[in-house]
């Protein structure tokens, strides 16, 4: 494979990875975008809480002490709220 062909293959791989990588929001980014506190977010996704919302985005474990949320799940949750109202 020549140099140009190699660069083209790398570009295709990079674009594919960029398109398929989901946007992950940190807890802080989620709270800022929704206008809720961190503690309210925990209450919304914790089963047994009086504020538990089964439609609220589920956290994804990113590390030992870090969670994230899929942006698409947040968008879907917001869309479901607008349908109810």
WOWOGI-V201941 format. One record per residue. N is the residue number from 1. RES is the residue in three letters. SS is DSSP state (2 for helix, 1 for strand, 0 for the rest). PSI is psi in whole degrees, 0 to 359 (999 if undefined). Layout:
N|RES|SS|PSI, N|RES|SS|PSI
This chain:
1|UNK|0|133, 2|UNK|0|173, 3|UNK|2|317, 4|UNK|2|318, 5|UNK|2|322, 6|UNK|2|315, 7|UNK|2|322, 8|UNK|2|317, 9|UNK|2|319, 10|UNK|2|320, 11|UNK|2|318, 12|UNK|2|316, 13|UNK|2|316, 14|UNK|2|316, 15|UNK|2|319, 16|UNK|2|315, 17|UNK|2|319, 18|UNK|2|323, 19|UNK|2|327, 20|UNK|2|352, 21|UNK|0|121, 22|UNK|0|147, 23|UNK|0|122, 24|UNK|1|127, 25|UNK|1|141, 26|UNK|1|169, 27|UNK|2|319, 28|UNK|2|316, 29|UNK|2|320, 30|UNK|2|313, 31|UNK|2|318, 32|UNK|2|319, 33|UNK|2|332, 34|UNK|2|344, 35|UNK|0|33, 36|UNK|0|162, 37|UNK|0|164, 38|UNK|2|319, 39|UNK|2|325, 40|UNK|2|323, 41|UNK|2|315, 42|UNK|2|319, 43|UNK|2|325, 44|UNK|2|331, 45|UNK|2|6, 46|UNK|0|118, 47|UNK|0|141, 48|UNK|0|345, 49|UNK|0|148, 50|UNK|0|345, 51|UNK|0|9, 52|UNK|0|133, 53|UNK|0|111, 54|UNK|0|342, 55|UNK|0|348, 56|UNK|0|144, 57|UNK|0|135, 58|UNK|0|140, 59|UNK|0|150, 60|UNK|1|129, 61|UNK|1|119, 62|UNK|0|343, 63|UNK|0|191, 64|UNK|0|324, 65|UNK|0|28, 66|UNK|0|137, 67|UNK|1|160, 68|UNK|1|174, 69|UNK|1|141, 70|UNK|1|132, 71|UNK|2|324, 72|UNK|2|324, 73|UNK|2|322, 74|UNK|2|315, 75|UNK|2|320, 76|UNK|2|319, 77|UNK|2|316, 78|UNK|2|321, 79|UNK|2|322, 80|UNK|2|329, 81|UNK|2|322, 82|UNK|2|333, 83|UNK|2|325, 84|UNK|2|321, 85|UNK|0|999
